[in-house]
Amino acid sequence: MQTALFVMLDQYADWEPAYLAGQLNQRQDWHIITASDQPTVHSIGGFTTTVDVQLTALPSVVDLVVLIGGQSWQRDLPTLTAYLKTRLTQGTIVGAICRAVDYLATRSLLTGYRHTGNAQILWQNAAAYQNPKDFEATQVVADRNLVTANGTAAIDFAKAVLKQLDLFTDQDQQTLNLQQLGYTNYCQQYGDPFKTTAAKKA
């Protein structure tokens, strides 16, 4: 069983992990756990989430770490910073989206990686941000074991993380393209997916 750890602080952006978590959680060989610095967190959309583990008790073995954006990443979390540094050094795939990328930038955790984020100007005065030339103004960037994305790239983020995990299947492509394009546009480009599914079952 492989484990994906989703880190969500209070006022997390609930839409950002949805596509990736949805694809992973439908696989029988993947298990999702959630973590934060408090037992219960609330999303920007008003959901209340009781997390599985605290940042002081993060598992030493995971296959993926995902940092969900939100409105609380300005705080300093030394335990999480040390954990992420270890995971990145050991080659664990780490994904960060939206303001979670800001956290990485201001803790020197983007050093050595090509990356993106909401806006590079947010980090220009941060001494810990040491590689501004590696910034790419695009929706998502995958460089070795680090995937970064801006806050409007939830679907592209899901695709990129799945590809880094070598999990991106034709079914993932179909499902995420359907969500990204919308049903009508998808049908115009690829045909009706429900008719295809019905034909396979017939």
N, C-alpha and C positions, 0 to 999 in steps of 0.2 A: 504494500500500500504506500503510495506517495502522498506527501503532505504539502499543502499550500497554506501559508500563513498570511492572513490579511490583517494589516495593522490599521486600525481606525481610531482616530482621536475624536473627542467630542465635537459636534457640529461637522461631522464628516459628510462628504458629497456622495450621497447614497446611489446616484446614478453611475458613478465612475467605475465601480468594480462589477456592476451587474452582469455585463456581457461576458467577461472573463470568468467570473465565478459560476455563471450559468452553464458555460461550456465544460468547465472542469468538474463541476458537481454531478454532471450526468454520466461521468465515466466511473465505472465500478472500481477502478484502481487508484482513484484520487480521493483524498479526504481534506476538507477545508476546516481550518480553525481560525478563530478571530482573536485579536489581542489589542489591548489598550493600556493606558496608565490608570484607569479606573474601572470598576466592575461593570458599570452601565454607562453607555454613551448614547447620545441623541444625534440623529442626522439632520442635515439642513432641511430635508423634506418632512421632518417630524416623526421619524421612526425611532423607537427605543430599542436598543440592542444590548443584550447581556452577553459580554464577550466570554470566550473560553479560558483565556489565560491573561495574566498581567505581564507588563513589560519586564518585571523583575523575575519572571519564571518562564522565559521564552525557551522553546525546545532547542536543544543543541543540534538536532538533525532535522532539517527540512529540505524540500526540493525546490521550493519557490517562496520568495517573500514579496508581498505586494503592499506598497504604501499608498493608501487611499487619500486623495486630496481633501481639503476642508479648511475650516477657519481657525484651527488651533495649532498649526505647525510652526508658529513663531516661538513657542516655548522651547526650552532646552531640556533634552531627555538623554542624559549621558549614557544610561544603560542601553538605550536603543541605538545610539550612535556607535558604541563599542560593538554591539551585536551586528550591526550592518557592516561595519568595517571587517569583521571576521568573516561574515558570509561572502562579501565581495572578494576578499583575499582567497577564500577557499573555493571560489568558482560557482557558488550558488547563484542561480538566476534571481535577480532582484528587479522588480518593476516599480516605478514611481510615476505618479500622474499629478498634474496640477501643482498645488502648493506643497505637496510632498517633495517635489523636485527642488523647491526653494530650500527645504530642510537639508537635502543632500549638498546643495551648492554651498551653503553657509557652514558646512561641517567638513569641507574638503573631500567629500565622498564622490564628487564628480571628477576628481583629478585623474587624468589618464584615460578618460572615456569621452568619446563623442557623445553629445547629448542635446536635448532640447528642453523646453519648459514654457511656462506662460509668457515670460518676457525677461530677457537677459538683463535689462536695466534694473530689475529688482535686486540684483546681486552685485551691481557695479562697485558698491562701497564695502563689500564684504571681503576682508583680508583672506579668508579661507578659500575664496573662489579664485583658483590659480590658473585656470586654462580657458579663458574666454574665447580663444581662437577655435576651440573644439565645439562651440555652440553652432547648431544648425537650425535655421528658422523654418521648421517644418512641423507636421503634426506629431510624429513619433520618430524616435531614433533608437535603433537596437545596435549596441556595440558590445560584442562578446557576451558577458553575463549581466549586462545592465540595459534595461529598457526604460526610456523616459518619454513622457508625452505631456502635451498641454491639456488644459481642462476641457477642451472641446473634442478630444480625440478618444473617447471611451471605446468605440468599436475598433478603431485602428490600433489602439493599445492592446485590446484583447487579441487581435490577430497577431501582432508582433510578439507578444509573450508566448502564445501557443506555438509560433514558429520557432522561437528560441528553445522551447522545450521539445521540439521535434514531434509535436502533437497535432499540427494543423492538417486536418483532413478535408476531403472534398465536402463532407457534411458540414464541417465548421465553416468552410467557405460559403456554402449555400445559405446557412442560417444567418451568418453575420452580414452577408451581402443583402439578404432580404431585409434585415433590420436597418441597414444603412441606406438602402435605396428606397425602402417603402414598397408595399405590396404591388401597387400599380406599376411603378417604374421597373421593378424587378420582373414582372410578367412580360413587359414590353421587351426587355433585353434577353431574358432567359426562358420565358415560358412560365406557365402556372405551376409552382412547386407542389400544390395540392393534387393536381391532376397527375403529375408524375408519381407521387406517392401512392395514389389510388391505383394507378396502372400496375405498379410493382406488386401490390397486394392481391390484385385480381388473378 
